[in-house]
Amino acid sequence: MPERLQTSAPMTILPGSQVMIIDSTTNIISHIIEQHRIYGLKHFKEVDTKTFNGLIYSVDKPVELETIFLAEEANTKVLNDLGSQIRQEQAAAFSGTLDDALPDSVNSLKVEVVEENRPGVETNLRETIEVEKPKRGRK
């Protein structure tokens, strides 16, 4: 869209809320959608329960609450799984660093991750990761 035709102002859309864009042509709405698609904007029918769903949209009617809940549940699972994977990789990297610094002195490493309690926020992250050093065969 040429800069000279832009007369819009930014809108703040709070998490879990929806806004209606009024007084817009189909071309303008399509342009807005395409402009944000590269950042993960998805049509509500593209919500996938196995991948992260960023922003979702619908044209002509609000997104159903059930779809929003499905997207949020999927996002929570995907992000929790990714966090666990990153913590395991970090523990393995730390174990490797220890082994490089102190060869043959560490056979296994346990890392415990506990999220600190914060006022008004329910926390339940408590994870123990054990990294075993691979056993080497005799030569």
ABEGO torsion letter per residue (X at the ends): XBAAABABBBBBBBBGBBBBBBGBBAAAAAAAAAAAAAAGBBBAAABBAABBBBBBBBBGBBBBAAAAAAAAAAAAAAAAAAAAAAAAAAAAAAAAAAAAABBGABABBBBBBBBBBBBGBBBABBBBBBBBBBBBBBX
